[in-house]
Amino acid sequence: MSNLEKLITQKNFGDENQRGLVSLIFVGNWITSRHQQFFKRYDITMQQYNILRILRGQHPKAASINVLKDRMLDKMSDVSRLVERLRKADLVERKSCELDRRAVDVKITAKGLELLSAIDAEIGQLNDTFKALNEKELSQLNKLLDKMLEAYH
């Protein structure tokens, strides 16, 4: 009996395709749960962290809401709502774009940069996610995941 079969108490998956899909969903949910618990200590969500990282990469320039949407890992996120929560926490500032008054420019604040620095110092705690895999296996996993993504994009 495989680890997945033990964890979800299911014995028959029908075929390897179904088993692989269930495994990816299970592992994805496990990883997401670990990350959510980690970011809860900083009073932000994974999606808010993603926005802060994008803005740090743009710093000192601003990013539009559309740039943030395009670069988000979670494409289902409501970026405007996330930015507003970050603004209320003084982690970002937003203002109307000078070139297009309908657009909004978002910049990370000094407080946002400080929060990311604090998270950077601790995020290594999540590095053990792949501790069961060696470098060669990690490389193979990344190639296989890229291959899956390539088929749909």
Helices and strands as residue ranges (DSSP letters): H 3-8, H 16-40, H 46-58, E 63-64, H 65-71, H 79-88, E 92-96, E 104-108, H 110-122, G 123-130, H 135-150
